[in-house]
Amino acid sequence: MQSLRPCIMRLPVHVTRPTAARFLHHTITPPPPPAATTEVGDVGTFLTKIGRGTAEHAPKFTSWENFFEATSQQLKELGIEPPRTRRYIIRWRETFRRAQGNVKLFEQKRGVKVDGGERRVKMVRAKRYQEERKAAAEKAR
């Protein structure tokens, strides 16, 4: 954050709001990629450990450095779709980078909607109860 302070000081007052950091993050060089560990030796192992079917994208990366230096746009050009998968890979990659490889990799399961999700729950439950009542009435006949 210290490296941003001189840049922010030179910006006009109306630009120094928290959104200014979004425009400056491209000017900051990312930290170097961590060295491959004994547990995670290559990109394929990394993607296999984080799960969600990301291991199928391992052949798209030529090296460990290439994997850590790729931007979201470059991942898109490599054909890593949908965006949810791209964000998941980037999130784990940055977690691994910040921890310098001292982090346990595991698959974070996606959430499961119950009864059609938060906005549809009343409608879905009402329809289900209505069908159950119809089935019970027909069974009673």
Salt bridges, closest charged atoms under 4 A:
GLU39 OE2 - LYS49 NZ 3.81
GLU56 OE2 - HIS57 NE2 3.75
GLU81 OE2 - ARG86 NH1 3.15
GLU94 OE2 - ARG93 NE 3.35
GLU94 OE1 - ARG97 NE 3.21
GLU107 OE1 - LYS109 NZ 3.61
ASP115 OD2 - ARG125 NE 2.60
ASP115 OD1 - ARG128 NH2 2.32
